[in-house]
Amino acid sequence: MTNYNVLGLMSGTSLDGLDLAFCQISKTKGQWAYRLEQTKSVAYDVLMKEKLKNSIFLPADELLIFNNSYGQWLGEQVKIFIEENGLQVDFVASHGHTTHHQPEHGLTYQIGSGQHLANASGVKVICDFRTNDVALGGQGAPLVPIGDRLFFGNYDFCLNLGGISNISFEKDGNRIAYDIGLANMILNHITQKVNIQFDKGGELARSGVINTTMLKRLNSLAYFDVPYPKSTGFEWFTQEVMPIVESTDDTIENLLNTSIHHLCEQIAIQVRAHTKALKSQLLVTGGGAMNDFLIATLKKKLGSNIEVVVPGKKLIENKEALVFALMGVLRMEGEINVLSSVTGAERDSSSGVVFVPN
């Protein structure tokens, strides 16, 4: 039996904050299992949120300096969390925060220097899980599907609603996964126009109506016609999506309502295209799973033969941090943690770079 006590870190494109998840991960007779123990979310203050959001525009030297200072900050948060809970941690597995994602140019970059993180926390760190896959010709994303397979394989589909929506499922013995398109990134962008961080429960969206012109323009984005493997990020949002939002003269409520109908339509198209059974289960996690209007709209679009399963809040908020903890364990064990069937790389890989505190 294999046992690890791991602290997983995740910062997503929705810019909500840093998720920390202390997990016990074990392998018994070839089967992986987890216990999600202590968790914490550290909200970004206004300054940090703006700096992360705009880091894509920083000159190279300033970005590298920010990489180091953000890694230092991550390490400080880890140290506080460990001391608060009296934890014994084997290592930290950190996703970092994605600033650039252009796999077509061989580029993906997550800030949060592993060495600074390790030094500040005093704990061994595994990070930079994406670069190796991109070097092997892959998208470097999505990475969570290895966890979907090993921890949540009893569901037909796993859907994550973070800043971006992505899905994973088994097809012909392979795990398939890709970014469908939008989720909280567009919703939070709209609410922040009126100084509201997010639309709690989707109540503002529920009170709006569809703007048919905007819906048609969103549904016509070229990305949706690109076959998988594929992934997207903030660059696509700023270049292709924001101009549609900014040029639509309508109420915040209607913009939100339209955006939710759009993203649910795109999700439904993908799920239905890969549904073979008469009854299927779709596990939904990520911040969007707590948007009641979004979930209600998704259920309506999917129909009665696809059951939408929304788990407890702890798993909703920490699934990605949990999976990065698992990826760290797999890296330590020398086992595959990035699937070429998902990313389109030349081969599967055991990715992640190890940093030891000094």
N, C-alpha and C positions, 0 to 999 in steps of 0.2 A: 504494500500500500504506500502511495506517495501522498505527502501532505505539505502544503505551503500556506503560510500566512502572508498575504500580499495586500499592498495598498494600491488600488487603481486610481488614476487621475484622468479626468476628462474635461476639456473645455471645448464647447461646440460652437458652430457658426451662428447660433442664435444669441450668443454673447450674454447668456443669463448669469454665468459665473463659473466657478471651479467646483466640480463634483469630486469628492473624495469618498472612496468605498473600501473599507477594510473587509477582506474576503478570506474565508478558509476554502481552499481549493484542494480537492483530493481525487486520486485515481485508484479505484479498486476493481480488480479483474477486468481491466481495459475500459472501464466506464468512468468518465469524469463527472464530478458532482461539485456543488458549491454551497456555501452558506454565506449570505450577505449579512455581515455582523454590524459594525458601526459605520454610519454614513454621515456626511456633512456637505452642505453646499455653502460656498463662500461667494456672495454676490459681488460683482465688480462695481466699484464706485464709478461715478460719471467719467472721471479722468481716465481710468484704466479702460473702461468700455470704449471710449472714443479713440484711445491710442491703439487698442486691438483692432477696432473697426477700420481705422485708417492706416494700419501698418503696411498694407499693400502698396501705399503710395510713398513710403519712406525711402530715401536714398540707401544704397547698400550698407554704408558704414553705420548709419543710424539704426537700420534694421538689425544689424549684428550686435550693436550695443544693447538694443531692446531685448534681443534674444537672451543675452546674458542676465540683464536685470530682471526679466520675467522668470528666468530659471531660478534666480536667487529668491524671488518672491514665492515661487512654487515651493521651494525647499523650506522657507520659513513657515508656510501654511502647513506643510507636512509635519514639521517639528511640533508645531502647536497642537495639531490633531493627535499625534502620537502621545504627547504629554497629557493632554486633556483626558484621554481614554486609557492611559497606562498600557499601551499596546507593545507587543513584541512583533516586529515586522521583519520578514526575511528580505524583502526588497520592495521598491516602488516601481510600478509600471505606469509610465506617463505617456499619454497621447501627445501632449503639448497643445499648442493652438495654431491651427492652419492659417497662414498668412497668404501663401501662394499655392495654387494647385493648377498646373498646366502640364499634365502628363504628355500631351501631344508635343511638347517641347522638352520632354525629359525632366520636368521640374515639379517637385512638390516640396514644400517647406513648412515645418512646424516649429515655431519658436518655443523656447523653454529649455535652455542649455542643460543637458544632462549632467555635466560636471558641476555646474553651479548649483543645481538642484541637490546633487549628492552631497556636496560640501556643506551646504546650508542645513540639510536635514540630518546628516550623519548616517545616512542609509544608502545602500547600493541601489542604483537606478538602472532600469532598462527603458529606453525610449527610441525615438526615430524608427518607427515600425513601417513607414511607407517608402522610404528612399530606395531600399533594395529592390522592391517590386518594380518601381519605375525604371530602375537600372536594368531590370530584366524585361523591359518592354511592356510592363503592365500599367494599369491605371493608378495603382497605389491605393485604391479604394473600390468599394467599401471593404473595411477590414472586419467588421463585426460578424459577418456570416460564419466564421469559424466557431464563434460562440453560439450562434443560432443552431448550428449542426450538433455541437457537443453538449449544449445545455438545454436547448429548446426544440430538439428535433421531433417532438411529438406534435408540433403545430405544422400545418401545411404551408403557411406563410408567416414570416416575421417582418413586420413593418415598423420602421423607426421614423418618428415625426419630430426631427430636430429642426435646425434651420433649413435643412434639405430633407426631402422624403426619400428613403431608400427601402428596398425590399429584398428578401432572400427566400429561396425555396429550393427543393431538390428536383432535379430533372435528369432522367436517364442516368442516375447514379452519381451525378455531379451536383455540387452546390452552385447555384446561379444567384447572382445578386448585382444590383446596380442602383444608381441614383435615378429615381423617377423624375423628380423635379422639385418644385417648391413646397415649403411647409411654413414654419414659423418665421423664416427670414422675411417674407413679404408681409406677413401679418404684423410683425413687430415694427417693421419699417413704416407701415401705415399708421399705427397707433402712436408712434413716437413723433409724428407730425403735430399731434395735439398734446405732447408731453405726458402720454400714458405709456408705461413700459410695455404692457401687453394687455390683450383683451381677455380678462379673466372669465373663464367658462364660455367664451365666445358670445357674451351677452350683447355687445355692440353689433357684432356681425348678425346675430339673430334678428335684430330690429331693422336691418337693412334689406334691400332688394337687389336683384341682379342687374348690373349694367351690361347689357348684351353686347355692346361694342367692345368693351374692355374684355369680357369673357372670350369673345371670338379672337381677339388679338393675342391673348395669353395662350389659348389653345392652339394657335397657329405657329407658335415658336418652333423654330427648326429643330431644336434639341429633341423634341418628342418623336421625331421621325428617325433619329439616329439609332441604329441597332445596338444592343448591349454586346460586349462589356462597355460601359460608359459611366462617367462620373462628372460631377460639376461642382461649382463652388461660388464664392463671392464675386469672382471676375464676371461670370456669366450673368449673375444677378444685376450687377452694376451696369453692364453693357447692354443687356437684352431686355431685362424685366423692368428696371427702374424707369426707363423712358416711357414705358406704357403706363405705369402708375402715375408718373408726374404729369403726363399729358392728358389724363382723364379728369375732367372737371366734375366732381361728384362729392357726395358726403363721405365722411370717414366710414360710416355704417355701411353704405353701399359698396365702397371699395373693399371692405372686409368680407362682406357677404359674397361678392363676386369672386374674390380670391379663394375663399373656401370652396365654393362650387367648382372652381377651376381645378384646384389641387385634388379634390375628391374625385372629379371626373377622370383625371389622369391616372390616379391610383386604381380606380375601378377598371379602367381599360386594361391595365397591366395585370391585375389579379384575374380578371375574367379570361384573359388570353392564355393563362397557364393553369386554369382550373379544370381538372379532369373528373374529380369525384363529384357525386351528387351533393355531398355535404363537405364543406371545407372549413377549417378554423384559421383565422387570421389573428396573430398576437400583435397588439399595438403598444409600443412604448415610446419614450421621448416626451418632451413637454407638450406636444400637440395632443397626446392622449388625454390630457386633462381639460381640453377644450370641448365642452359638452356639445356645442353646436356643430363643431367639426365632426365629431364622432357620430352624431345623429345623421348628419348629411352623408357621411361615408356609408353608414348602414343602409340608407335609402338607395344610394347609387349602386351598392353591391348586390342588393336583393337578399331574399330569405335563405338561399342555399349556402351563403357564406357567413359564418358566425364570427362576429367581431369580438375578440376577447381583450378586455382592458384589465390588466392585473392591478395589484395594490400599488399605492403611490411610491413605496420604497423601491420597487423594481422598475417602475416607470421612469423614475428620476435617475436611477443608478445603473441601468443595464449596460450602458456603454462603458462606464468605469469598470464594472465587473468583467466585461469581456476583455478589456485591455489588461486587467489583472491576469486573466487566463492566458492571453497572448504572451505575457511575460513568463508565466510558468512553462508554456510550451517552448519558448526560446531557451529557458534554462534546461529543459529536458532534451533539447535538440530535435523536437518534433515540429512538424509543419504547422505554421500558424497563419500563413497567407496562401490563399487558394487561387491558382492560376485560372481555374474555371470561372472564378468571379472577376478577376482583374485583367485577364487576357495576357498575362506574362508568359514567358517561355516555359516556366516550370513553377511548381509549388516551391515555397521557401520557408525557412525558419528565420524570421527577421527580427530586428531589434538590436540596438547597440548598448553595451553594458558599461556603466560608469561606476567606479569605486570611490568612496569619499576619501579625501586627503585632509 
